[in-house]
Amino acid sequence: MRNMENENIDIQSRESVTLTVIDTPGVNPEVSPRKSIALVAHDHKKADMLEWARYNRELLVKHDLYATGTTGRLLNQALDTPVTCLQSGPLGGDQQIGSRIAEGKIDLLIFFWDPLEQQPHDTDVKALLRIAVVWNIPVACDRATADYIISSPLMTGSYERQMPDYSTHIERFAGEKSVVPALVK
C-alpha cells in the first residue's frame, strides 16, 4: 500500500503543479475489475432473484456468474448469458460455492435466503455464510444489500480484498510432537 506522496506533473502550459496522490486501501489497478459472483436463492426467493438479476443484467453480464442448480438454469435463461451451474443447494451446491470461496475463486456472494422457511440443509447454508465471512467475501442476503453492493463503485473498478492472516491458527500445533493414540487390542 502506498502512502500519500507528492508528485510533480508538467502541464501543457509548462507550469508545475504538485498533486497529492491518496492511496485507496484495498484498490489495486493490477487486479481485474471482472468479478466472480455466486448467486444462490431458496425456492421462495427465486422470483425475487430473477427480477433483481434482470434489472441488473447490464452489470452482471460483465462478470463471471456461478449459481446453484435451478437458480443457475433460471438465471442463464433470464439473462441470456453463461452461468456456471453447480449442484442444487441441498445436493451440495452450497458446499461447492463455499469451496470456491475458500480457494479464492469467488469475489462476491448474493444469497437470497428464505428466513421464514426451514431448509433441510440449514447446516450447509450456515457453513456457506460462515466461510464467506472467514475469507472476507462481501455477502448480500437480501435485495436491499445486493442493491447497495452492486451499485458500489468497487463493482466496476479493481478491488483487492484484504486477505485474513490465519497463520497462527494454521501453525498452532507446529513444533508439537504428534501423539497418535495406540490401538487397543
C-alpha positions as CSV (number, residue, x, y, z in Angstrom):
1,M,0.0,0.0,0.0
2,R,1.4,3.4,-1.0
3,N,1.5,6.3,1.5
4,M,0.4,9.7,0.4
5,E,3.1,11.1,-1.9
6,N,3.6,14.4,-3.7
7,E,4.2,14.1,-7.5
8,N,5.3,16.9,-9.8
9,I,3.5,16.9,-13.1
10,D,4.2,19.2,-16.1
11,I,1.1,20.6,-17.6
12,Q,1.0,21.8,-21.3
13,S,1.5,25.4,-20.3
14,R,4.8,24.4,-18.7
15,E,3.5,25.2,-15.2
16,S,4.5,22.8,-12.5
17,V,1.7,21.6,-10.2
18,T,2.1,19.3,-7.2
19,L,-0.6,16.7,-6.8
20,T,-1.2,14.7,-3.7
21,V,-1.9,11.0,-4.5
22,I,-4.0,9.4,-1.9
23,D,-3.8,5.6,-1.8
24,T,-7.2,3.9,-1.7
25,P,-7.0,0.9,0.7
26,G,-7.7,-2.4,-1.0
27,V,-7.7,-1.0,-4.5
28,N,-5.1,-2.4,-6.9
29,P,-5.0,-1.3,-10.5
30,E,-3.4,-4.6,-11.5
31,V,-6.4,-6.6,-10.2
32,S,-9.1,-7.2,-12.8
33,P,-12.4,-5.4,-12.4
34,R,-14.1,-8.6,-13.6
35,K,-15.6,-10.3,-10.6
36,S,-16.7,-13.9,-9.9
37,I,-20.2,-13.7,-8.5
38,A,-22.0,-16.6,-6.8
39,L,-25.8,-16.4,-6.9
40,V,-28.0,-18.5,-4.7
41,A,-31.7,-18.3,-4.0
42,H,-34.0,-20.5,-2.0
43,D,-37.2,-21.7,-3.7
44,H,-39.4,-18.9,-2.3
45,K,-36.8,-16.3,-3.2
46,K,-36.1,-17.4,-6.8
47,A,-38.6,-15.0,-8.4
48,D,-37.0,-12.1,-6.4
49,M,-33.6,-13.2,-7.5
50,L,-34.6,-13.3,-11.2
51,E,-36.3,-9.9,-11.0
52,W,-33.2,-8.4,-9.4
53,A,-30.9,-10.1,-11.9
54,R,-32.9,-8.9,-14.9
55,Y,-32.9,-5.4,-13.5
56,N,-29.1,-5.6,-13.1
57,R,-28.4,-7.6,-16.3
58,E,-26.2,-5.0,-17.9
59,L,-23.7,-5.1,-15.0
60,L,-24.0,-8.8,-14.2
61,V,-23.1,-10.0,-17.8
62,K,-19.7,-8.3,-17.4
63,H,-18.8,-10.7,-14.7
64,D,-18.4,-14.5,-14.3
65,L,-21.5,-15.9,-12.8
66,Y,-21.8,-19.1,-10.7
67,A,-25.0,-20.4,-9.2
68,T,-26.6,-23.4,-7.5
69,G,-28.7,-25.8,-9.5
70,T,-32.1,-24.5,-10.5
71,T,-31.2,-20.9,-9.7
72,G,-28.3,-21.1,-12.3
73,R,-30.5,-22.5,-15.0
74,L,-33.2,-19.9,-14.4
75,L,-30.6,-17.1,-14.5
76,N,-29.0,-18.5,-17.6
77,Q,-32.3,-18.3,-19.4
78,A,-33.4,-14.9,-17.9
79,L,-30.1,-13.2,-18.6
80,D,-29.2,-15.0,-21.8
81,T,-25.6,-15.2,-20.6
82,P,-23.4,-18.1,-19.4
83,V,-23.8,-19.1,-15.8
84,T,-21.7,-21.9,-14.3
85,C,-24.4,-24.2,-12.7
86,L,-23.3,-26.2,-9.7
87,Q,-25.4,-28.8,-7.8
88,S,-28.7,-27.8,-6.2
89,G,-28.1,-26.4,-2.7
90,P,-29.4,-29.5,-0.8
91,L,-27.3,-31.8,-3.0
92,G,-24.1,-30.0,-2.3
93,G,-24.2,-26.8,-4.3
94,D,-23.8,-24.5,-1.3
95,Q,-20.7,-26.5,-0.3
96,Q,-19.4,-26.3,-3.9
97,I,-19.7,-22.5,-3.7
98,G,-18.1,-22.5,-0.2
99,S,-15.2,-24.5,-1.6
100,R,-14.6,-22.0,-4.4
101,I,-14.7,-19.2,-1.8
102,A,-12.0,-20.9,0.2
103,E,-9.9,-21.4,-3.0
104,G,-10.2,-17.6,-3.7
105,K,-12.3,-18.2,-6.8
106,I,-15.4,-16.2,-5.7
107,D,-15.4,-12.5,-5.1
108,L,-19.0,-11.9,-4.1
109,L,-21.9,-13.9,-2.8
110,I,-25.5,-12.9,-3.4
111,F,-27.7,-15.3,-1.4
112,F,-31.4,-14.6,-1.3
113,W,-32.3,-17.0,1.5
114,D,-35.7,-17.5,3.0
115,P,-35.6,-16.6,6.7
116,L,-39.2,-17.9,7.2
117,E,-38.8,-21.4,5.7
118,Q,-36.7,-24.1,7.4
119,Q,-34.3,-25.7,5.0
120,P,-33.3,-29.3,5.1
121,H,-29.8,-28.2,4.5
122,D,-29.7,-25.4,7.1
123,T,-26.2,-26.5,8.3
124,D,-24.9,-26.1,4.7
125,V,-26.4,-22.6,4.5
126,K,-24.8,-21.6,7.8
127,A,-21.4,-23.1,6.6
128,L,-21.6,-21.1,3.3
129,L,-22.3,-17.9,5.1
130,R,-19.5,-18.6,7.7
131,I,-16.9,-19.4,5.0
132,A,-17.7,-16.2,3.2
133,V,-17.1,-14.2,6.4
134,V,-13.9,-16.3,7.1
135,W,-12.4,-15.3,3.7
136,N,-13.7,-11.7,3.8
137,I,-16.2,-12.0,0.9
138,P,-19.0,-9.4,0.6
139,V,-22.3,-11.1,1.2
140,A,-25.8,-9.9,0.4
141,C,-28.6,-11.9,1.9
142,D,-31.4,-9.7,0.7
143,R,-32.3,-7.4,-2.2
144,A,-31.5,-4.1,-0.4
145,T,-28.0,-5.2,0.4
146,A,-27.5,-6.7,-3.1
147,D,-28.5,-3.3,-4.5
148,Y,-26.0,-1.5,-2.3
149,I,-23.2,-3.8,-3.2
150,I,-23.9,-3.9,-6.9
151,S,-24.2,-0.1,-7.2
152,S,-20.9,0.4,-5.4
153,P,-18.0,1.9,-7.5
154,L,-16.0,-1.1,-6.3
155,M,-18.1,-3.4,-8.5
156,T,-16.9,-1.8,-11.7
157,G,-13.4,-1.0,-10.6
158,S,-10.5,-3.0,-9.4
159,Y,-10.6,-4.1,-5.8
160,E,-8.1,-6.3,-3.9
161,R,-9.7,-7.5,-0.8
162,Q,-7.6,-7.9,2.3
163,M,-6.9,-11.5,3.0
164,P,-7.1,-12.5,6.6
165,D,-4.0,-13.9,8.2
166,Y,-4.7,-17.3,9.6
167,S,-1.1,-18.4,10.0
168,T,-1.3,-18.5,13.8
169,H,-4.3,-20.8,13.5
170,I,-2.7,-23.0,10.9
171,E,0.6,-23.3,12.8
172,R,-1.0,-23.7,16.3
173,F,0.4,-27.2,16.6
174,A,3.7,-26.7,14.8
175,G,6.6,-28.0,16.8
176,E,4.5,-30.3,18.9
177,K,5.1,-34.0,18.7
178,S,2.1,-35.8,17.2
179,V,0.6,-38.2,19.6
180,V,-1.5,-40.9,18.0
181,P,-3.5,-43.0,20.4
182,A,-2.4,-46.6,20.5
183,L,-4.9,-49.1,19.2
184,V,-6.4,-51.3,21.9
185,K,-6.0,-55.0,21.1
